[in-house]
Amino acid sequence: MTRAQAGRVRIRDVAKEVSSKNAGNFLLTFDIVFEDDAIYQTAKAAGIITRDSVARIFGIPEASVYRVVAFDPARGFKITIRRPLPSGDVGESDVFGAQQYAPLLDLEIPV
C-alpha cells in the first residue's frame, strides 16, 4: 500500500518547490510552494506546517522558529528559523543555507 493509498502524501511528492536560503547571517528561510491549489488548501487546513512541527522536524526549540506563514497568492508557506550557527561561523557547513530544506520533504499531508 502506497502512502497515497493510506491517505497521506509526502511534501516531496506534491510540492512544486521546496527550498532554503539565508535570511541574513542568523536566520534561514524555507519556501514550500504547491502548483495544485487543492493540495495547498489541504495542507493549510490540516495544520501540519506549524511552529511546533517545524521545531520537531529540525530538532530545535520552538522559540527558534520565528515564523510560519501561509501565503495564498503563491499557494505556499514561508518558514523562518534561527540558524544553529551564524553563516560562515567555525563549524557551520552551509554558508548559503541552500541545503537545509531536506527534513521538510518527508512531512506528510492527509489526502
Biopython code that builds the backbone (N, CA, C, O; Angstrom):
import numpy as np
from Bio.PDB.StructureBuilder import StructureBuilder

atoms = [
    (1, "MET", "N", (0.841, -1.176, 0.000)),
    (1, "MET", "CA", (0.000, 0.000, 0.000)),
    (1, "MET", "C", (0.890, 1.245, 0.000)),
    (1, "MET", "O", (1.759, 1.386, 0.861)),
    (2, "THR", "N", (0.679, 2.139, -0.955)),
    (2, "THR", "CA", (1.462, 3.372, -1.007)),
    (2, "THR", "C", (0.927, 4.356, 0.016)),
    (2, "THR", "O", (-0.165, 4.176, 0.555)),
    (3, "ARG", "N", (1.703, 5.395, 0.278)),
    (3, "ARG", "CA", (1.268, 6.418, 1.222)),
    (3, "ARG", "C", (-0.014, 7.088, 0.752)),
    (3, "ARG", "O", (-0.890, 7.382, 1.566)),
    (4, "ALA", "N", (-0.140, 7.336, -0.555)),
    (4, "ALA", "CA", (-1.355, 7.974, -1.065)),
    (4, "ALA", "C", (-2.561, 7.078, -0.825)),
    (4, "ALA", "O", (-3.647, 7.564, -0.509)),
    (5, "GLN", "N", (-2.373, 5.771, -0.975)),
    (5, "GLN", "CA", (-3.473, 4.847, -0.711)),
    (5, "GLN", "C", (-3.818, 4.842, 0.774)),
    (5, "GLN", "O", (-4.965, 4.599, 1.149)),
    (6, "ALA", "N", (-2.827, 5.111, 1.616)),
    (6, "ALA", "CA", (-3.061, 5.146, 3.054)),
    (6, "ALA", "C", (-3.666, 6.473, 3.487)),
    (6, "ALA", "O", (-3.965, 6.662, 4.666)),
    (7, "GLY", "N", (-3.848, 7.395, 2.545)),
    (7, "GLY", "CA", (-4.465, 8.675, 2.861)),
    (7, "GLY", "C", (-3.497, 9.788, 3.199)),
    (7, "GLY", "O", (-3.899, 10.810, 3.755)),
    (8, "ARG", "N", (-2.209, 9.605, 2.866)),
    (8, "ARG", "CA", (-1.215, 10.638, 3.133)),
    (8, "ARG", "C", (-0.232, 10.704, 1.965)),
    (8, "ARG", "O", (0.082, 9.689, 1.343)),
    (9, "VAL", "N", (0.243, 11.908, 1.680)),
    (9, "VAL", "CA", (1.296, 12.091, 0.672)),
    (9, "VAL", "C", (2.398, 12.938, 1.291)),
    (9, "VAL", "O", (2.147, 13.766, 2.166)),
    (10, "ARG", "N", (3.610, 12.719, 0.829)),
    (10, "ARG", "CA", (4.742, 13.497, 1.323)),
    (10, "ARG", "C", (4.870, 14.784, 0.524)),
    (10, "ARG", "O", (4.522, 14.843, -0.655)),
    (11, "ILE", "N", (5.372, 15.803, 1.188)),
    (11, "ILE", "CA", (5.625, 17.097, 0.540)),
    (11, "ILE", "C", (6.456, 16.887, -0.725)),
    (11, "ILE", "O", (6.190, 17.507, -1.755)),
    (12, "ARG", "N", (7.450, 16.023, -0.650)),
    (12, "ARG", "CA", (8.332, 15.800, -1.810)),
    (12, "ARG", "C", (7.565, 15.351, -3.043)),
    (12, "ARG", "O", (8.007, 15.587, -4.168)),
    (13, "ASP", "N", (6.419, 14.707, -2.844)),
    (13, "ASP", "CA", (5.654, 14.171, -3.965)),
    (13, "ASP", "C", (4.627, 15.149, -4.527)),
    (13, "ASP", "O", (4.114, 14.936, -5.626)),
    (14, "VAL", "N", (4.319, 16.218, -3.790)),
    (14, "VAL", "CA", (3.250, 17.115, -4.249)),
    (14, "VAL", "C", (3.642, 18.581, -4.336)),
    (14, "VAL", "O", (2.888, 19.379, -4.894)),
    (15, "ALA", "N", (4.800, 18.959, -3.801)),
    (15, "ALA", "CA", (5.217, 20.358, -3.857)),
    (15, "ALA", "C", (5.921, 20.654, -5.178)),
    (15, "ALA", "O", (6.674, 19.829, -5.695)),
    (16, "LYS", "N", (5.666, 21.823, -5.704)),
    (16, "LYS", "CA", (6.343, 22.280, -6.913)),
    (16, "LYS", "C", (7.790, 22.656, -6.580)),
    (16, "LYS", "O", (8.704, 22.424, -7.372)),
    (17, "GLU", "N", (7.977, 23.242, -5.391)),
    (17, "GLU", "CA", (9.306, 23.673, -4.973)),
    (17, "GLU", "C", (9.410, 23.618, -3.455)),
    (17, "GLU", "O", (8.481, 23.990, -2.738)),
    (18, "VAL", "N", (10.543, 23.152, -2.987)),
    (18, "VAL", "CA", (10.910, 23.240, -1.578)),
    (18, "VAL", "C", (12.346, 23.735, -1.568)),
    (18, "VAL", "O", (13.226, 23.107, -2.157)),
    (19, "SER", "N", (12.587, 24.853, -0.907)),
    (19, "SER", "CA", (13.934, 25.423, -0.941)),
    (19, "SER", "C", (14.264, 26.088, 0.388)),
    (19, "SER", "O", (13.390, 26.332, 1.221)),
    (20, "SER", "N", (15.555, 26.374, 0.562)),
    (20, "SER", "CA", (16.023, 27.096, 1.740)),
    (20, "SER", "C", (17.119, 28.060, 1.312)),
    (20, "SER", "O", (17.789, 27.867, 0.298)),
    (21, "LYS", "N", (17.280, 29.105, 2.119)),
    (21, "LYS", "CA", (18.339, 30.074, 1.841)),
    (21, "LYS", "C", (18.554, 30.949, 3.073)),
    (21, "LYS", "O", (17.750, 30.943, 4.005)),
    (22, "ASN", "N", (19.647, 31.695, 3.058)),
    (22, "ASN", "CA", (19.919, 32.631, 4.135)),
    (22, "ASN", "C", (18.847, 33.700, 4.180)),
    (22, "ASN", "O", (18.297, 34.104, 3.156)),
    (23, "ALA", "N", (18.565, 34.145, 5.385)),
    (23, "ALA", "CA", (17.734, 35.329, 5.590)),
    (23, "ALA", "C", (18.543, 36.223, 6.528)),
    (23, "ALA", "O", (18.069, 36.634, 7.587)),
    (24, "GLY", "N", (19.757, 36.509, 6.118)),
    (24, "GLY", "CA", (20.707, 37.218, 6.965)),
    (24, "GLY", "C", (21.688, 36.223, 7.556)),
    (24, "GLY", "O", (21.633, 35.029, 7.260)),
    (25, "ASN", "N", (22.581, 36.720, 8.392)),
    (25, "ASN", "CA", (23.620, 35.859, 8.966)),
    (25, "ASN", "C", (23.107, 34.892, 10.012)),
    (25, "ASN", "O", (23.758, 33.886, 10.294)),
    (26, "PHE", "N", (21.943, 35.179, 10.598)),
    (26, "PHE", "CA", (21.486, 34.408, 11.741)),
    (26, "PHE", "C", (20.181, 33.658, 11.507)),
    (26, "PHE", "O", (19.702, 32.962, 12.402)),
    (27, "LEU", "N", (19.604, 33.790, 10.327)),
    (27, "LEU", "CA", (18.313, 33.169, 10.038)),
    (27, "LEU", "C", (18.357, 32.366, 8.749)),
    (27, "LEU", "O", (19.136, 32.662, 7.843)),
    (28, "LEU", "N", (17.513, 31.350, 8.680)),
    (28, "LEU", "CA", (17.277, 30.584, 7.458)),
    (28, "LEU", "C", (15.807, 30.729, 7.109)),
    (28, "LEU", "O", (14.954, 30.789, 7.995)),
    (29, "THR", "N", (15.514, 30.786, 5.827)),
    (29, "THR", "CA", (14.125, 30.821, 5.392)),
    (29, "THR", "C", (13.874, 29.653, 4.446)),
    (29, "THR", "O", (14.738, 29.273, 3.656)),
    (30, "PHE", "N", (12.687, 29.102, 4.544)),
    (30, "PHE", "CA", (12.282, 27.957, 3.734)),
    (30, "PHE", "C", (11.021, 28.325, 2.974)),
    (30, "PHE", "O", (10.157, 29.030, 3.495)),
    (31, "ASP", "N", (10.916, 27.852, 1.753)),
    (31, "ASP", "CA", (9.706, 28.033, 0.955)),
    (31, "ASP", "C", (9.189, 26.666, 0.548)),
    (31, "ASP", "O", (9.944, 25.808, 0.091)),
    (32, "ILE", "N", (7.893, 26.478, 0.722)),
    (32, "ILE", "CA", (7.205, 25.290, 0.206)),
    (32, "ILE", "C", (6.098, 25.826, -0.684)),
    (32, "ILE", "O", (5.189, 26.505, -0.206)),
    (33, "VAL", "N", (6.168, 25.523, -1.982)),
    (33, "VAL", "CA", (5.204, 26.050, -2.945)),
    (33, "VAL", "C", (4.520, 24.889, -3.651)),
    (33, "VAL", "O", (5.171, 23.954, -4.117)),
    (34, "PHE", "N", (3.201, 24.965, -3.722)),
    (34, "PHE", "CA", (2.403, 23.936, -4.372)),
    (34, "PHE", "C", (1.852, 24.465, -5.686)),
    (34, "PHE", "O", (1.403, 25.609, -5.757)),
    (35, "GLU", "N", (1.881, 23.646, -6.719)),
    (35, "GLU", "CA", (1.292, 24.025, -8.004)),
    (35, "GLU", "C", (-0.221, 23.840, -7.956)),
    (35, "GLU", "O", (-0.972, 24.593, -8.575)),
    (36, "ASP", "N", (-0.650, 22.840, -7.221)),
    (36, "ASP", "CA", (-2.067, 22.488, -7.150)),
    (36, "ASP", "C", (-2.717, 23.178, -5.943)),
    (36, "ASP", "O", (-2.308, 22.958, -4.803)),
    (37, "ASP", "N", (-3.727, 24.011, -6.202)),
    (37, "ASP", "CA", (-4.379, 24.755, -5.131)),
    (37, "ASP", "C", (-5.077, 23.825, -4.134)),
    (37, "ASP", "O", (-5.092, 24.105, -2.936)),
    (38, "ALA", "N", (-5.646, 22.737, -4.613)),
    (38, "ALA", "CA", (-6.357, 21.816, -3.721)),
    (38, "ALA", "C", (-5.398, 21.203, -2.697)),
    (38, "ALA", "O", (-5.742, 21.094, -1.520)),
    (39, "ILE", "N", (-4.217, 20.809, -3.127)),
    (39, "ILE", "CA", (-3.233, 20.235, -2.193)),
    (39, "ILE", "C", (-2.767, 21.310, -1.212)),
    (39, "ILE", "O", (-2.640, 21.049, -0.016)),
    (40, "TYR", "N", (-2.512, 22.517, -1.716)),
    (40, "TYR", "CA", (-2.103, 23.618, -0.825)),
    (40, "TYR", "C", (-3.174, 23.864, 0.236)),
    (40, "TYR", "O", (-2.868, 23.960, 1.425)),
    (41, "GLN", "N", (-4.426, 23.964, -0.197)),
    (41, "GLN", "CA", (-5.519, 24.227, 0.744)),
    (41, "GLN", "C", (-5.659, 23.079, 1.748)),
    (41, "GLN", "O", (-5.959, 23.310, 2.920)),
    (42, "THR", "N", (-5.443, 21.851, 1.289)),
    (42, "THR", "CA", (-5.494, 20.689, 2.186)),
    (42, "THR", "C", (-4.384, 20.773, 3.235)),
    (42, "THR", "O", (-4.625, 20.551, 4.421)),
    (43, "ALA", "N", (-3.167, 21.097, 2.789)),
    (43, "ALA", "CA", (-2.041, 21.230, 3.719)),
    (43, "ALA", "C", (-2.294, 22.350, 4.718)),
    (43, "ALA", "O", (-2.017, 22.205, 5.909)),
    (44, "LYS", "N", (-2.815, 23.451, 4.233)),
    (44, "LYS", "CA", (-3.101, 24.592, 5.101)),
    (44, "LYS", "C", (-4.185, 24.229, 6.127)),
    (44, "LYS", "O", (-4.033, 24.510, 7.316)),
    (45, "ALA", "N", (-5.256, 23.617, 5.675)),
    (45, "ALA", "CA", (-6.371, 23.256, 6.562)),
    (45, "ALA", "C", (-5.970, 22.185, 7.577)),
    (45, "ALA", "O", (-6.473, 22.171, 8.700)),
    (46, "ALA", "N", (-5.066, 21.291, 7.181)),
    (46, "ALA", "CA", (-4.640, 20.207, 8.079)),
    (46, "ALA", "C", (-3.778, 20.721, 9.223)),
    (46, "ALA", "O", (-3.646, 20.057, 10.251)),
    (47, "GLY", "N", (-3.192, 21.903, 9.047)),
    (47, "GLY", "CA", (-2.365, 22.471, 10.104)),
    (47, "GLY", "C", (-1.108, 21.671, 10.403)),
    (47, "GLY", "O", (-0.672, 21.598, 11.552)),
    (48, "ILE", "N", (-0.523, 21.071, 9.372)),
    (48, "ILE", "CA", (0.664, 20.246, 9.598)),
    (48, "ILE", "C", (1.971, 21.033, 9.519)),
    (48, "ILE", "O", (3.016, 20.556, 9.961)),
    (49, "ILE", "N", (1.908, 22.234, 8.957)),
    (49, "ILE", "CA", (3.108, 23.064, 8.860)),
    (49, "ILE", "C", (2.949, 24.184, 9.890)),
    (49, "ILE", "O", (2.360, 25.230, 9.617)),
    (50, "THR", "N", (3.494, 23.927, 11.085)),
    (50, "THR", "CA", (3.342, 24.837, 12.217)),
    (50, "THR", "C", (4.697, 25.068, 12.883)),
    (50, "THR", "O", (5.675, 24.390, 12.569)),
    (51, "ARG", "N", (4.746, 26.022, 13.796)),
    (51, "ARG", "CA", (5.988, 26.254, 14.545)),
    (51, "ARG", "C", (6.403, 24.978, 15.282)),
    (51, "ARG", "O", (7.582, 24.625, 15.317)),
    (52, "ASP", "N", (5.427, 24.302, 15.864)),
    (52, "ASP", "CA", (5.717, 23.072, 16.607)),
    (52, "ASP", "C", (6.261, 21.975, 15.690)),
    (52, "ASP", "O", (7.262, 21.338, 16.019)),
    (53, "SER", "N", (5.620, 21.749, 14.555)),
    (53, "SER", "CA", (6.078, 20.680, 13.660)),
    (53, "SER", "C", (7.444, 20.996, 13.071)),
    (53, "SER", "O", (8.274, 20.100, 12.915)),
    (54, "VAL", "N", (7.686, 22.258, 12.744)),
    (54, "VAL", "CA", (8.997, 22.649, 12.202)),
    (54, "VAL", "C", (10.077, 22.446, 13.266)),
    (54, "VAL", "O", (11.160, 21.949, 12.961)),
    (55, "ALA", "N", (9.790, 22.824, 14.500)),
    (55, "ALA", "CA", (10.761, 22.622, 15.590)),
    (55, "ALA", "C", (11.087, 21.141, 15.755)),
    (55, "ALA", "O", (12.251, 20.774, 15.921)),
    (56, "ARG", "N", (10.066, 20.293, 15.710)),
    (56, "ARG", "CA", (10.294, 18.847, 15.844)),
    (56, "ARG", "C", (11.121, 18.313, 14.689)),
    (56, "ARG", "O", (12.063, 17.549, 14.901)),
    (57, "ILE", "N", (10.777, 18.710, 13.464)),
    (57, "ILE", "CA", (11.478, 18.213, 12.276)),
    (57, "ILE", "C", (12.964, 18.557, 12.321)),
    (57, "ILE", "O", (13.813, 17.732, 11.986)),
    (58, "PHE", "N", (13.268, 19.787, 12.740)),
    (58, "PHE", "CA", (14.663, 20.231, 12.742)),
    (58, "PHE", "C", (15.364, 20.016, 14.078)),
    (58, "PHE", "O", (16.550, 20.318, 14.210)),
    (59, "GLY", "N", (14.640, 19.496, 15.072)),
    (59, "GLY", "CA", (15.240, 19.236, 16.369)),
    (59, "GLY", "C", (15.721, 20.497, 17.068)),
    (59, "GLY", "O", (16.792, 20.513, 17.676)),
    (60, "ILE", "N", (14.920, 21.555, 16.978)),
    (60, "ILE", "CA", (15.281, 22.831, 17.589)),
    (60, "ILE", "C", (14.159, 23.263, 18.535)),
    (60, "ILE", "O", (13.036, 22.773, 18.417)),
    (61, "PRO", "N", (14.443, 24.166, 19.464)),
    (61, "PRO", "CA", (13.376, 24.667, 20.331)),
    (61, "PRO", "C", (12.346, 25.456, 19.509)),
    (61, "PRO", "O", (12.697, 26.110, 18.527)),
    (62, "GLU", "N", (11.093, 25.388, 19.913)),
    (62, "GLU", "CA", (10.042, 26.116, 19.203)),
    (62, "GLU", "C", (10.343, 27.622, 19.159)),
    (62, "GLU", "O", (9.959, 28.300, 18.206)),
    (63, "ALA", "N", (11.019, 28.138, 20.170)),
    (63, "ALA", "CA", (11.378, 29.561, 20.195)),
    (63, "ALA", "C", (12.336, 29.933, 19.059)),
    (63, "ALA", "O", (12.451, 31.106, 18.706)),
    (64, "SER", "N", (13.018, 28.943, 18.489)),
    (64, "SER", "CA", (13.927, 29.206, 17.363)),
    (64, "SER", "C", (13.198, 29.255, 16.024)),
    (64, "SER", "O", (13.798, 29.585, 15.001)),
    (65, "VAL", "N", (11.918, 28.930, 16.028)),
    (65, "VAL", "CA", (11.099, 29.047, 14.809)),
    (65, "VAL", "C", (10.397, 30.397, 14.885)),
    (65, "VAL", "O", (9.439, 30.567, 15.638)),
    (66, "TYR", "N", (10.881, 31.353, 14.100)),
    (66, "TYR", "CA", (10.342, 32.706, 14.175)),
    (66, "TYR", "C", (8.978, 32.828, 13.532)),
    (66, "TYR", "O", (8.089, 33.490, 14.067)),
    (67, "ARG", "N", (8.812, 32.195, 12.392)),
    (67, "ARG", "CA", (7.606, 32.423, 11.634)),
    (67, "ARG", "C", (7.266, 31.238, 10.755)),
    (67, "ARG", "O", (8.144, 30.597, 10.177)),
    (68, "VAL", "N", (5.969, 30.959, 10.664)),
    (68, "VAL", "CA", (5.432, 30.045, 9.663)),
    (68, "VAL", "C", (4.225, 30.762, 9.088)),
    (68, "VAL", "O", (3.237, 30.991, 9.787)),
    (69, "VAL", "N", (4.307, 31.114, 7.816)),
    (69, "VAL", "CA", (3.256, 31.918, 7.192)),
    (69, "VAL", "C", (2.728, 31.202, 5.957)),
    (69, "VAL", "O", (3.497, 30.801, 5.084)),
    (70, "ALA", "N", (1.414, 31.047, 5.892)),
    (70, "ALA", "CA", (0.767, 30.554, 4.672)),
    (70, "ALA", "C", (0.484, 31.777, 3.802)),
    (70, "ALA", "O", (-0.033, 32.786, 4.283)),
    (71, "PHE", "N", (0.825, 31.676, 2.523)),
    (71, "PHE", "CA", (0.651, 32.808, 1.603)),
    (71, "PHE", "C", (-0.179, 32.341, 0.419)),
    (71, "PHE", "O", (0.347, 31.755, -0.528)),
    (72, "ASP", "N", (-1.483, 32.604, 0.480)),
    (72, "ASP", "CA", (-2.428, 32.095, -0.514)),
    (72, "ASP", "C", (-2.095, 32.459, -1.959)),
    (72, "ASP", "O", (-2.186, 31.590, -2.827)),
    (73, "PRO", "N", (-1.708, 33.723, -2.264)),
    (73, "PRO", "CA", (-1.454, 34.044, -3.679)),
    (73, "PRO", "C", (-0.369, 33.179, -4.329)),
    (73, "PRO", "O", (-0.388, 32.955, -5.539)),
    (74, "ALA", "N", (0.576, 32.695, -3.516)),
    (74, "ALA", "CA", (1.654, 31.851, -4.054)),
    (74, "ALA", "C", (1.397, 30.372, -3.835)),
    (74, "ALA", "O", (2.186, 29.534, -4.271)),
    (75, "ARG", "N", (0.292, 30.041, -3.159)),
    (75, "ARG", "CA", (-0.003, 28.648, -2.792)),
    (75, "ARG", "C", (1.187, 28.032, -2.059)),
    (75, "ARG", "O", (1.648, 26.939, -2.387)),
    (76, "GLY", "N", (1.672, 28.772, -1.052)),
    (76, "GLY", "CA", (2.859, 28.280, -0.371)),
    (76, "GLY", "C", (2.998, 28.724, 1.060)),
    (76, "GLY", "O", (2.176, 29.467, 1.596)),
    (77, "PHE", "N", (4.068, 28.244, 1.660)),
    (77, "PHE", "CA", (4.405, 28.559, 3.040)),
    (77, "PHE", "C", (5.808, 29.140, 3.083)),
    (77, "PHE", "O", (6.695, 28.709, 2.346)),
    (78, "LYS", "N", (5.995, 30.113, 3.946)),
    (78, "LYS", "CA", (7.314, 30.689, 4.225)),
    (78, "LYS", "C", (7.596, 30.404, 5.693)),
    (78, "LYS", "O", (6.790, 30.721, 6.567)),
    (79, "ILE", "N", (8.750, 29.800, 5.949)),
    (79, "ILE", "CA", (9.161, 29.429, 7.303)),
    (79, "ILE", "C", (10.495, 30.107, 7.577)),
    (79, "ILE", "O", (11.386, 30.079, 6.729)),
    (80, "THR", "N", (10.644, 30.712, 8.744)),
    (80, "THR", "CA", (11.915, 31.331, 9.119)),
    (80, "THR", "C", (12.345, 30.787, 10.475)),
    (80, "THR", "O", (11.581, 30.799, 11.440)),
    (81, "ILE", "N", (13.598, 30.304, 10.525)),
    (81, "ILE", "CA", (14.152, 29.787, 11.782)),
    (81, "ILE", "C", (15.511, 30.434, 12.048)),
    (81, "ILE", "O", (16.169, 30.956, 11.148)),
    (82, "ARG", "N", (15.898, 30.377, 13.316)),
    (82, "ARG", "CA", (17.238, 30.832, 13.698)),
    (82, "ARG", "C", (18.240, 29.769, 13.261)),
    (82, "ARG", "O", (18.016, 28.575, 13.464)),
    (83, "ARG", "N", (19.336, 30.203, 12.666)),
    (83, "ARG", "CA", (20.392, 29.260, 12.265)),
    (83, "ARG", "C", (21.047, 28.667, 13.503)),
    (83, "ARG", "O", (21.230, 29.367, 14.499)),
    (84, "PRO", "N", (21.405, 27.383, 13.455)),
    (84, "PRO", "CA", (22.122, 26.784, 14.592)),
    (84, "PRO", "C", (23.452, 27.493, 14.857)),
    (84, "PRO", "O", (23.845, 27.684, 16.008)),
    (85, "LEU", "N", (24.134, 27.877, 13.789)),
    (85, "LEU", "CA", (25.375, 28.650, 13.865)),
    (85, "LEU", "C", (25.270, 29.794, 12.854)),
    (85, "LEU", "O", (24.656, 29.619, 11.802)),
    (86, "PRO", "N", (25.850, 30.950, 13.145)),
    (86, "PRO", "CA", (25.812, 32.041, 12.164)),
    (86, "PRO", "C", (26.469, 31.627, 10.846)),
    (86, "PRO", "O", (27.398, 30.818, 10.832)),
    (87, "SER", "N", (25.986, 32.180, 9.766)),
    (87, "SER", "CA", (26.536, 31.893, 8.444)),
    (87, "SER", "C", (28.035, 32.197, 8.422)),
    (87, "SER", "O", (28.457, 33.302, 8.765)),
    (88, "GLY", "N", (28.827, 31.214, 8.019)),
    (88, "GLY", "CA", (30.267, 31.382, 7.919)),
    (88, "GLY", "C", (31.030, 31.179, 9.212)),
    (88, "GLY", "O", (32.256, 31.287, 9.224)),
    (89, "ASP", "N", (30.331, 30.887, 10.304)),
    (89, "ASP", "CA", (30.989, 30.675, 11.594)),
    (89, "ASP", "C", (31.776, 29.362, 11.561)),
    (89, "ASP", "O", (31.496, 28.493, 10.735)),
    (90, "VAL", "N", (32.746, 29.216, 12.444)),
    (90, "VAL", "CA", (33.523, 27.989, 12.554)),
    (90, "VAL", "C", (32.562, 26.837, 12.848)),
    (90, "VAL", "O", (31.753, 26.912, 13.773)),
    (91, "GLY", "N", (32.659, 25.769, 12.049)),
    (91, "GLY", "CA", (31.809, 24.603, 12.233)),
    (91, "GLY", "C", (30.517, 24.647, 11.433)),
    (91, "GLY", "O", (29.817, 23.639, 11.332)),
    (92, "GLU", "N", (30.198, 25.777, 10.876)),
    (92, "GLU", "CA", (28.984, 25.908, 10.068)),
    (92, "GLU", "C", (29.290, 25.346, 8.678)),
    (92, "GLU", "O", (30.332, 25.659, 8.104)),
    (93, "SER", "N", (28.392, 24.518, 8.133)),
    (93, "SER", "CA", (28.723, 23.775, 6.917)),
    (93, "SER", "C", (27.968, 24.203, 5.662)),
    (93, "SER", "O", (28.203, 23.639, 4.593)),
    (94, "ASP", "N", (27.075, 25.176, 5.759)),
    (94, "ASP", "CA", (26.287, 25.582, 4.590)),
    (94, "ASP", "C", (26.099, 27.096, 4.618)),
    (94, "ASP", "O", (25.055, 27.595, 5.038)),
    (95, "VAL", "N", (27.115, 27.813, 4.168)),
    (95, "VAL", "CA", (27.148, 29.267, 4.259)),
    (95, "VAL", "C", (25.894, 29.908, 3.660)),
    (95, "VAL", "O", (25.389, 30.891, 4.203)),
    (96, "PHE", "N", (25.391, 29.374, 2.562)),
    (96, "PHE", "CA", (24.249, 29.981, 1.878)),
    (96, "PHE", "C", (22.910, 29.441, 2.370)),
    (96, "PHE", "O", (21.861, 29.970, 2.002)),
    (97, "GLY", "N", (22.930, 28.409, 3.184)),
    (97, "GLY", "CA", (21.688, 27.837, 3.705)),
    (97, "GLY", "C", (20.877, 27.103, 2.661)),
    (97, "GLY", "O", (19.697, 26.827, 2.876)),
    (98, "ALA", "N", (21.487, 26.782, 1.532)),
    (98, "ALA", "CA", (20.755, 26.211, 0.398)),
    (98, "ALA", "C", (20.449, 24.722, 0.527)),
    (98, "ALA", "O", (19.655, 24.190, -0.249)),
    (99, "GLN", "N", (21.057, 24.047, 1.482)),
    (99, "GLN", "CA", (20.866, 22.598, 1.598)),
    (99, "GLN", "C", (20.152, 22.202, 2.893)),
    (99, "GLN", "O", (20.295, 21.069, 3.354)),
    (100, "GLN", "N", (19.403, 23.102, 3.470)),
    (100, "GLN", "CA", (18.797, 22.840, 4.774)),
    (100, "GLN", "C", (17.340, 22.374, 4.718)),
    (100, "GLN", "O", (16.773, 22.024, 5.753)),
    (101, "TYR", "N", (16.740, 22.362, 3.565)),
    (101, "TYR", "CA", (15.309, 22.069, 3.430)),
    (101, "TYR", "C", (14.955, 20.585, 3.492)),
    (101, "TYR", "O", (13.782, 20.255, 3.671)),
    (102, "ALA", "N", (15.909, 19.691, 3.353)),
    (102, "ALA", "CA", (15.640, 18.256, 3.213)),
    (102, "ALA", "C", (14.683, 17.676, 4.259)),
    (102, "ALA", "O", (13.823, 16.879, 3.886)),
    (103, "PRO", "N", (14.779, 18.026, 5.539)),
    (103, "PRO", "CA", (13.839, 17.437, 6.500)),
    (103, "PRO", "C", (12.369, 17.743, 6.204)),
    (103, "PRO", "O", (11.489, 16.995, 6.631)),
    (104, "LEU", "N", (12.097, 18.811, 5.493)),
    (104, "LEU", "CA", (10.704, 19.155, 5.165)),
    (104, "LEU", "C", (10.099, 18.215, 4.123)),
    (104, "LEU", "O", (8.878, 18.083, 4.042)),
    (105, "LEU", "N", (10.937, 17.570, 3.337)),
    (105, "LEU", "CA", (10.460, 16.748, 2.227)),
    (105, "LEU", "C", (9.597, 15.563, 2.665)),
    (105, "LEU", "O", (8.736, 15.108, 1.913)),
    (106, "ASP", "N", (9.827, 15.075, 3.862)),
    (106, "ASP", "CA", (9.082, 13.911, 4.333)),
    (106, "ASP", "C", (7.851, 14.252, 5.158)),
    (106, "ASP", "O", (7.161, 13.351, 5.636)),
    (107, "LEU", "N", (7.563, 15.542, 5.334)),
    (107, "LEU", "CA", (6.331, 15.937, 6.013)),
    (107, "LEU", "C", (5.154, 15.348, 5.236)),
    (107, "LEU", "O", (5.136, 15.393, 4.006)),
    (108, "GLU", "N", (4.190, 14.805, 5.939)),
    (108, "GLU", "CA", (3.052, 14.154, 5.267)),
    (108, "GLU", "C", (1.784, 14.990, 5.394)),
    (108, "GLU", "O", (1.494, 15.579, 6.435)),
    (109, "ILE", "N", (1.043, 15.015, 4.287)),
    (109, "ILE", "CA", (-0.218, 15.743, 4.194)),
    (109, "ILE", "C", (-1.338, 14.710, 4.044)),
    (109, "ILE", "O", (-1.231, 13.810, 3.211)),
    (110, "PRO", "N", (-2.398, 14.821, 4.829)),
    (110, "PRO", "CA", (-3.539, 13.909, 4.620)),
    (110, "PRO", "C", (-4.261, 14.263, 3.333)),
    (110, "PRO", "O", (-4.458, 15.436, 3.015)),
    (111, "VAL", "N", (-4.654, 13.231, 2.599)),
    (111, "VAL", "CA", (-5.421, 13.465, 1.341)),
    (111, "VAL", "C", (-6.730, 12.710, 1.379)),
    (111, "VAL", "O", (-7.508, 12.776, 0.427)),
]
sb = StructureBuilder()
sb.init_structure("model")
sb.init_model(0)
sb.init_chain("A")
sb.init_seg("    ")
for serial, (resi, resn, name, xyz) in enumerate(atoms, 1):
    if name == "N":
        sb.init_residue(resn, " ", resi, " ")
    sb.init_atom(name, np.array(xyz, "f"), 0.0, 1.0, " ", f" {name:<3s}", serial, name[0])
structure = sb.get_structure()
